[in-house]
Amino acid sequence: MPLDKTWQLIAGSAVAGLALSVAAVSAAGPWDSGQRKAERDRAASWGRTGGADHGGGTGSGDLPQAAPSAPGVLGAIGPGAVHGQSAAPAAPASAGGLAAALKPLLADPALGTVRTASVVDTTTGQVLYESGARDAMTPASTVKIVTAAAVLAALGPEHRIRTTVAPGTAPGQIVLVGGGDPSLTAKKKSPAGSGGSLVALAADTAQALKAAGTDTVTLAYDDSLYSGPARHPIGVNPNLATVTALTADEGRPGGEPASGPVERSEDPSGDAARAFRTLLEERGIKVTGQPVRAKAAVGVQPLAVTLSTPVAGLVERMLTSSDNDIAESLARQTALASGRPASFEGAEKAVTDRLTALGVEVAGSRFADGSGLNRADKVSASLLTGLLVKAADPRHPELRPVLTGLPVAGFTGTLKARNSGSSPAAGLVRAKTGTLTGVNSLSGTVVDSSGRLLAFAFLSANSPGAEGAEKALDKLAAAVATAS
């Protein structure tokens, strides 16, 4: 029986919380879309207060594990707090004391020949310390903070990206249509939690086909949503697959490992389509021939849909693990939401527009990619702290995952082995790392000795080695946590 318009949409979509039993890190409620629900609701209910690395299972209902929150992420902000006035912390760190602690650490030769810094009180917006804070620097992976803020502002934390199967223009043809979901997987159980599933999509597609009396089809795939070069300017690199709108398991052959550098597929869109073909045949649908590129019929209802992890969860996974593939996908989603071409150039313009709309100063900045692999990226320390202050402001609850996704020093993601053990910053510092040859950066938040939430950014260039630079950056972050 030929495919016809009787096919109906079949959509299947299904937060695992991560808690640490240590004094400095505690959970405060159930996770919802990558955020602690109690924390989010509390922040959203407050009045207009506050201040201005490279290195799931279908139907489970679980989102990817998110980094735990340090206590009092909005510690000095609360109902009744007045802009420019904190909620009376016991003994706030003085700007002079902070400067005395940071200046000698910032002079460490391990940081190279250029170093910039910014430390800001997220409650009041007061600048506590800065050095070259407005100088544009190559940020490496700390630019993911920018990518995160832009996509959350563009789409909101609950948005999900669709991958669909629709009738094609040829008789008996179906088309797998990519929407740019970076969580799409061909695995029966995704180690990262719920997200787009080719397995579920194949099951729903087979059900729809059989309900229509069809058991034989030809398969095409459509990855035309993105435009411009698919290859990142750095060229073939194990840290990033080619950027296409249809990729399963980040173009990792066999889907392993789930993260980290690995040789990537040269044809991720075709690989995803071939994996989908196999899954259809396992479910009793005969697929004649090999998948080819083609467009879906215009204005037709999809046969089946699978949905990505919510944007909040994607942002958190990107920040915690420094996932370059997610970063480039989210930059393009920002472009699409802004009416720009989903290309490197379109994403750059869209991200710039979103930050400008947030009231963040972008003069001298450049966002050449979403991941920070491009050395053409230029970001200042004050821009990064400005975004972190925005994310801590209860007037911008949509930006909350920028904070909750940051790795926790000594415990999670790219900071698991940094400022760990007996370090005074363990569990208190949450920060995004950045590393390219000669470029090292660290930007995030820390609860200081008086309980205030401070935002910081340290950027360096021409460092003699990554290991020494990282240790120097960790000392700076620890000093922000302990200076008084």
N, C-alpha and C positions, 0 to 999 in steps of 0.2 A: 504493500500500500504506500503510495507516495506521501512524502511529508506535506503537511498542510497546516493551516492556521488553527487547527484544533489543539495543537500542542499548548500546554499551559506552563506557566512559570512554576518551577519547583525550586524553592530556595531552602537551603539547609544551613543553618548557622548555629553554632552552638552558642575571681582572680586569685590564681593561687597566691596566697599571701606568703610572704617570707618574713619570719620574725627571728630576732636574735636576742637571746637571754643574756644580755650584758648590761651593765649599768648605764652605758652611754647611748645604747640603741634600744628602743622599745616600740612595739606596735601599739596603735591607738584606734583600731577598728578594722572592719573588713575591707579588703581591697576591692575596688570596683573600677573596671576598665583601667587598671594600672594605677589607681589612686586610692588612698585611704578615704572611704566614704565619709566617715565622721569628720575628718580633717577638711575635706573639700566642702562639705555642707556648712561647716562652721565658718570657713573663710568666705563662702559665698553669701552668708547671711549677715556679715558685718556691714556696717555703714561705710561711707566713702572715706576710709581712713588709710593710713600707710604712706609710704614715701614714694617719692618719684623714682686612638692610638693605633697607633696602628700596630701594630706589633705582629597544634596539639591534636593531640588526638582528636579525630572527628567526633563531634558530639560530646566531648568531655566537658564543655562549658568552662574550661580553665583558660586563663590568659597567661602570657609568659610571666615568669617570676620577675618581680620588680625589686629594686634595691630597697632595703629597710630604711625607715626615716629616723634620723637622730631626734631626740626629744626636743619639743618646742621649736619645730621648723619655722613657725611664726611666733616664736616665744615672746617677743616684745610687742606684738601687735594684738590687739583685742578690742572687743566692743568698748567704745568710749575713748579709744586712743586718738589723740589729736595729731594731725600732720605736723611734723617737726618736734614732736614730744614723745618720748618712749614711755613704756608702762613702768617707769621707775625701777630699772634694774638695780640690783644691790650695789655694785661697784663697777660702773662701766669703764672699759679700757679708755684711757685718754689718747688723743691723737699723738701727743708728745711721746708717751710711753711706747706706742706702736711704732712710731718713726724710729725711736732709739733701738728697737728690737729688729726692725726690718732693714735699715740702711746697711749695716755691716754684712748681713746675709745676702742682700742684693748685690753687693760688691764681690761676691765669690767668683773667681776666675772660671770656675766650672760652668757658669752660665754664659760664657762667651763675651763678646765685645759690646753687645747691645742688650739692655734689659729695661723693661718697662713694668710698671706696677700700678694697681688701683685697688683700694679697699674702701668699701662703702657700708654704712649702716643701713640695712634694708628697711628698717622702720621709719627712720627720719630722712633718709636720702643724704645724710651728711657724709661728705668725703673725709675719711679718717687718715688716709695716706695716699699719695700718688707720686709717681716719678715717670715722666714721659708718658702719662696716661692717655694722651690723645695722639700719640705717634702711631701711624699705621704699621703693623708688623705682619709677617706671615704667621698665621695662627696655628697651622697644622690642624689637628683634629678638634681643637677647641671651637672651630667654626661650626661644629655640629650643634652647639648651643644656639647659634643663629638659625640654622636649618630647623631646629626643633621649635623655636619661638614662631618662626614664619609659618610653618605648616599648621600649628595649633591655632594661630590667629586666622588663617585662611579657611580651615575646615572644621575646627573645633575638635575636642578630644574624643568624641563618640563616633565620628565618621568612620565608615568602613569602605574599603575599596572592593569593587565587584569584578569577578572573573565570570564570564558567562559562556553558555553554549546556545547558539541561535541557528535557525535555518539559513542555508547558504543560497546563492543565486542559481546554482545548478540543481537539477532534479536529484533528489536523494542525498543532498549534501548537507552536512552540518559543519558549523564553524566554531572553533574554540577562540574566544575573543579576550585578549589580555587587557586588563585595566590598570596594570602597574603595581599589583599587589606583591610587596617584597616578602610577605609571609607565606606565599603560595608554596605548597609542598606536594610531592608525589608519594611521600611516606604514608604508611598506614597509621602511624602515630608520630606526630611531630614532637621532637624533644623540647621545642620552645613553647608548646602550648597551643591553644586554639588559633586558628587563622584560616586562610584559604586552603582548601583541600581538593586536589585533583581526584582523590579517591571518592570523596563524597559527591563531587561534581559528576563523576562517571556513573555512580550508582543512581543519582537522580536523573541523569540523561537517559540511561538505559531504561529506567522505569517509564519515563515520558515516551520514549520511542516505542516500547512494547505496548503501552496503553493506546498508541496510535496505530498499532498493527504493523510496525516496522521493525525488522531485525537485521537489515543490511543498509549500510550507508557508506558514503565517502567522507573523509575528514579533511577539513582545511583549518588553517589558523590565521588569526588576524592580530598582528602586533604593531599596527600602524598608529596607535595613539600617540607614541612619542615621535619626535622629529629631530632632524639634525644628526650629527655624528653619534653613533652608539658607543664608540670607543672613547674612553677618557683620554685627555691629552697626554697623560703619562704613558700611554700605550699598554701593551699586554702586561698585566701585573697580577700577582697572586692575591693581592688585597682587594680586588674588585673585578666583577664580571662585566661583560659588555652590558650597557644600560638599555634594556628593552622593556616593553610593556608586558611581555609574557615570559616569565622566568620561574622555574620551579627550583626550590632549594638553592637559590642564589647561584645557579649554574655550576654547582659543585658535582662533579661526576660521582654518581652513586649516592649523592646527598651527604657525603662525609668528607671531612669533619663538618659539624654544623656551624662552626665559626672559625675564624683565624685564617691565615694565608694558606691557599691551596691553588693548584693549577685549575683554571676554570674552562668551561666548555666554550668552544668557538661558535656554537650555534645554540644558545640557550632556548630561544623560541622554538626551534625545530625539535630540540630534545624534549621540551615540555609537551609538545603535540604528540610526539612518538610515545611518550610515557602514557599520555591520555588514551591513545589508540589501544595500547596494551590493556589498560584498565577497562576500557569498554568491552574488549573481546573477552576478558575474564568474566564479564557480566552478561554474556550471551548475545552481544551485538557484533555482527560480522562487519569489519571495516575493510573495504576493498582498496588496494593501492596504498601508497604512502602519503602522509599528510603534505599538503602544499599550501602556500600562502594564498589567501583569497579574502574577500570582504563578505561579511554577513549581509543578508537581505536587509534593505532599509525599512524601518518602521515595523518590524515584526517583533512578536513577543518572544523572549528567550525560552528555551526549553528548561534550562536549569541555571542556577546561580550559586556561587560560593563567595563568602565574604571574608575579608581580611580581619586580622586582629584590629581592634579600634586604634585610631591614630595615637591615642594616649599610650597604648601598649607598645606600638611601633616606636614611638619616640623614646620610651624608657629602655627598650631593648637596644636601640641605636646608641643611646648615651652610655648605658652600663657596659656594653661590650665593644663600643666604638665600631659599630657595624657600618662599613662604607656602602654596602649595597642598599641597605635601608635608607641611608642618608641621601644617596642620589635619587632614589625613588621618591622620597618625601619632598625633595626640592622640585621635582617635576610635578608632583601633585599640587604643590603650591602654585606652580605656573598654570596648570589647568584650571584651578579654582579662581585664578586671577585673569583668565581670558588670554593668557600668553601661550606661545608655542611651548610644548613640553620638550625643551631642548636645554642644553647647558646655558645658552644665551638667554632663552626665555625665562629659565629658572632664576638666573642672576637678576634680571629686571624685576621679576615678581617678588623675590625675597627683599630686594631693596625697597620696593613699594610698601611691603608689609611692615618692615621695620620703621619706615618713615611714618606710616599711619599710627604706629604704636607710640610715636613721639621720641624715638631713639635717634640720636644724631649719627648720620651715616656718612658725613663728609669725609673723603679720603679713603673710604672703605671699598672693598671689592669682594664679591661673592662669586668667584669664577666656577665653583662647584659646590656641592652640598656636603662633601665628605672631608675636605681639607687636604686631600692628596695633591691638589694643584697649588704650586708655590705662588701663583698669581693672586691667590686670596690675600686680602689685606684687611686687618681688623685691629682696632685699638683696645687697650685694656679697659678703658672707660666704657666702650661700647658693650663689652662683655658684662661688666658689672652692672651697667644700665639695664641690660636684659634680665639679669638675675634679680635686680630690684623689682622690675615689672612683674616677674613671675611670682615674687613673694607678696605682691600687692593684692589684697582681697578684691580689688576692683577688676582684677584679671584672673579669675579662677580658671579660665580656659588654658592659661599658661602653666598651670600647676605641675604638669608632668615634666617640665624643664627642671624642676627641683627634685621631684621624686625619682627621676631616672638617673640622676648623677650617682656614680659609684661611691661607695662608702669606704673611707680609708681603713685598711686592715681587714676588710670583710668581703667586698663584692667587686666584680668586674675588673676593670683595668687598674683599680686601686687595691686589689686584694692583698698584694704583697708590699704595699707602700704605706708608710706611717702605721705599721702594724705592731702587734705585740704590746710592749710597754710604752710606745710612743704616746705622748699626751694628746695627739691628734686622732688616735684610733677611735673610730666610731663618731667622731665629731666633725671631721672634714668630709664633705661630699664634693667631688670635683671631676671635671672632664679633663683628661690628659690630652696632650698633643705632642707628637714626635715625628719629625722628618730629619734627615741628615743635617746636623748643625742647627736645627730648630727644635726648641723645647718649650712647652707651655703648660700651664695648669690654671684652671679657672673654676670656681664653684662657690660653695657657702661653708661657713663654719660657725658653730655656736661658741662664742667666746666665754671667758671665765665668769662674766656677769650674766650669762644666759641670753645675750643678744645674738641675733642672726646677722652675720656680716657676709657680704659678697666680696670676693677677691678675684683678681686676675693677675697673673705673672707671665710675661712673654719674654723669650730670649732668642738671640740669634748668634750664629757663628760659635756655638759651643764646641769644645774639643771632643766631647764624647757624651752619648746619651746617658750612661749610667751616672756619671758625676753630676750632670745637669739635673737629672731627676731627683737625686738626693738633695741637691741645693734647693730645688723647688719644694720638696717635701718639708724641708726645714723652714722655709718661708711660711707655708701653710700652717705648720705647727706653731710658729711664732704668733700668727694671727689668733690662733685658738687660746694661747696662754698669756699674751701680753696684757699688762694691766697698768 
